Amino acid sequence: MTNILELNQISKFYGKKKALQDVTLEIAPGRIVGLLGSNGSGKSTLMKLVAGLLHPTSGSIQVAGIPVGLETKSLVSFMPDKPLTESWMKVRDAIAYYRDFYADFDQEKAREMLDFMKLAEGEKVKHLSKGMNERLQLTLALSRKARLYLLDEPIGGVDPVARGKILDAIVKFYDEDSSLIISTHLLNDIERIFDEVIFIREGQMVLREEVETLRLQNGKSVDEMFKEVYAE
């Protein structure tokens, strides 16, 4: 079975500043992966490279066996850490915008997700709380029929109730034939949905492990391991 994602010796430099260095990994279908690291560790850069929004300084990236480029745009759904919607929009306008922009957008799934998220289509985006706005962004990203979903800090700065709803929606609505990568540094609630975790520090991958292996062999939660890795 073809891996959903393959990174081979990926490095990214901005001038002399290192953002990522020699990152190699493969992700199989049907995985929810936590991409973990402190702010500035390289998580967002990696996501943008996979989404085709940045070009690596060296190395290669493939999505479903295809080199990242125009052909992979339809295979990857990226939810950035800043909303893509405009403040003048209503929720229904945001849905229509995505439907018109992405041929693979599933409007029925979007409506089902809006109902689950308790988001009204007539609500103005500028009146949404941060938690409700995150729910909308997640709805837009997951309603595409992609092979790889990239969620950059989807629970950043939202309250525990909104956080729980977002995580429940991810588990309920993501397609198990695809894979999903979630970058975060907030682990208390989210680690329950991960199959495996990747730790990035100063642009390098320092640990990759199955969540169950961490718990069974090391006797530690992902949060405890995170604190150990980044306390060094």
KAHU-V803617 format. One record per helix or strand. SS is the DSSP state (alpha for helix, beta for strand). FROM is the first residue (numbers start at 1). TO is the last residue. Records with the same first field share a line. If there is no record, write none. Layout:
# KAHU-V803617
SS->FROM-TO, FROM-TO
This chain:
# KAHU-V803617
beta->5-14, 17-27, 32-36, 58-63, 66-67, 76-79, 90-90, 105-105, 124-124, 144-144, 148-152, 179-184, 196-201, 204-210
alpha->43-51, 70-72, 91-101, 107-117, 125-127, 130-142, 160-173, 190-193, 211-217, 222-231
